[in-house]
Amino acid sequence: MSANPNLFGHLAVHYKLVTADQLAEATRRQAKDEQPRPLGEYLVEIGGGKLSITPKALDGCVFVATRSRLQCHCRRAGSRT
């Protein structure tokens, strides 16, 4: 099992913090930037639509994504013994 590099975006949409369209727009902006920033920064900037993520909600989503990745890493490490 490998960590999902898109986990943060999937969680943000799943928990209805942003729409799929907002996530797609943020991903496009990130890909176009010469010096890309974390995806969450673009999502906070976009806001103003049907849904908008707040910095506090962003922190919660990052926490869940990080925790999930750590759990995945620990399961993989445990299976190697």
C-alpha positions in Angstrom: 0.0 0.0 0.0 1.4 3.4 -1.0 0.6 6.8 0.3 -1.7 8.8 -1.9 0.0 12.1 -3.0 -3.4 13.5 -3.7 -4.8 12.7 -0.3 -5.1 16.3 0.9 -7.3 17.3 -2.1 -9.4 14.2 -1.8 -10.0 14.9 1.9 -10.9 18.6 1.2 -13.5 17.6 -1.3 -14.8 14.6 0.8 -15.3 16.8 3.9 -17.0 19.5 1.6 -14.3 22.1 2.4 -14.0 22.8 -1.3 -15.7 21.7 -4.5 -14.1 19.5 -7.1 -14.0 22.5 -9.4 -12.1 24.6 -6.8 -9.7 21.7 -6.3 -9.1 21.5 -10.1 -8.6 25.3 -10.3 -6.1 25.2 -7.4 -4.2 22.3 -9.0 -4.1 24.2 -12.4 -2.7 27.3 -10.6 -0.1 25.3 -8.7 1.1 23.6 -11.9 1.5 26.9 -13.7 3.5 28.6 -11.0 7.2 28.7 -11.5 7.6 28.3 -7.7 4.6 26.3 -6.6 3.3 26.7 -3.1 1.3 24.1 -1.1 -2.1 23.3 -2.6 -3.9 24.6 0.4 -2.7 28.1 -0.1 -4.3 28.2 -3.6 -7.5 26.8 -2.1 -7.6 29.6 0.5 -7.0 32.2 -2.2 -9.8 30.9 -4.5 -12.5 30.9 -1.8 -15.5 33.1 -2.5 -17.4 30.4 -4.5 -20.0 28.0 -3.3 -17.6 26.8 -0.6 -14.4 28.2 0.7 -11.8 26.7 2.9 -10.6 28.6 5.9 -7.1 28.5 7.3 -8.4 26.6 10.3 -10.2 24.0 8.2 -7.0 23.8 6.1 -5.0 23.0 9.2 -7.5 20.2 10.1 -7.3 18.7 6.7 -3.5 18.8 6.6 -3.5 17.1 10.1 -5.8 14.3 8.9 -3.8 13.8 5.7 -0.5 13.7 7.6 -1.9 11.2 10.2 -3.2 9.0 7.4 0.1 9.0 5.6 1.9 8.1 8.9 -0.4 5.3 9.6 0.1 3.9 6.1 3.9 4.2 6.5 3.7 2.4 9.9 1.7 -0.5 8.4 4.2 -0.9 5.6 7.1 -0.8 8.0 5.4 -3.4 10.2 4.8 -5.8 7.3 8.5 -5.9 6.5 9.4 -7.7 9.8 
